[in-house]
Amino acid sequence: MENIEKGELITTGKAKSLYSTNQDDYLVMHYRDDTSAFDGKKIESLEGKGTINNKFNAFIMEYLEKVWKSLKKV
């Protein structure tokens, strides 16, 4: 696989931003350290929050991939 390069911003939410890449089958998800409370009226940064969210998301996606592969064998 060639190097994936982050492209243009597609959408952004409270915790992450989604970017296009130079490869059609891939997107880049950037998790931010931002936290919010009171319907977004109070916003602060919590160091490491983005990293933890990224690791959790990777775990879930890897698990779902394994489940999907096992279901396809049935």
N, C-alpha and C positions, 0 to 999 in steps of 0.2 A: 504494500500500500504506500502510495506517495504521501508526502507531508500534507496534512490538512491545514489550510489557512482560514482563519476567521474572516468572514465577509461582513455584509451589512446587517444591522440590527433588524430583526423581524418583528419582535414584540418584547415588551418588558412588563413585569409584574412587581408585586411587593418584595419578592425574595430572589428573583432570577431574571436574567435576560436571555433571549434566544437569538442566535446569529446564524446566517447562512454560511456555507463554506464553499471552497472551490471544488468540492465533490458533491454530486447531487444526492447521494445516499446518506449524507452526514450533516448534522447540525452541531453547533457548539452551544451548550448551556452554561452560562456563567452565573454562579450563585454568589450573592452579595452578603456581606456581614450586617446588613441593615435589619433592624427590628422596629416594629411599630406597635403602638398601643392606642386605645381610645379612637378606633376607626381612622388610624393614620394621623391623628393630631399630634402625637408624640413619636418622633423618629430618632433612634440612636443607633450607633454601631456597636456590635458585639463581636469582638475579635475571635475568629475561628468558626463563626456560625456558618459561613458559606462553605467552608471545607467539610464540616460535619454533614451539612445537607447534601453535598456532593457525594460523599462516601455512602450515605444512607441510600440515596437514589441509585448509585451504582449497584449496591447490594440487592435492592429490589429488582432492578432490571435484569441482573444476572440470574436471580431466582426465577423470574418469570420466563426467561429464555430457556432455562432447564425444564421447567414445567411444560412449556410449549413443545419442546423437542420430545419429551416423553409422551405427550398426548398425540403427537403426529405418528408415533410408532404403533398406536393402538388401532 
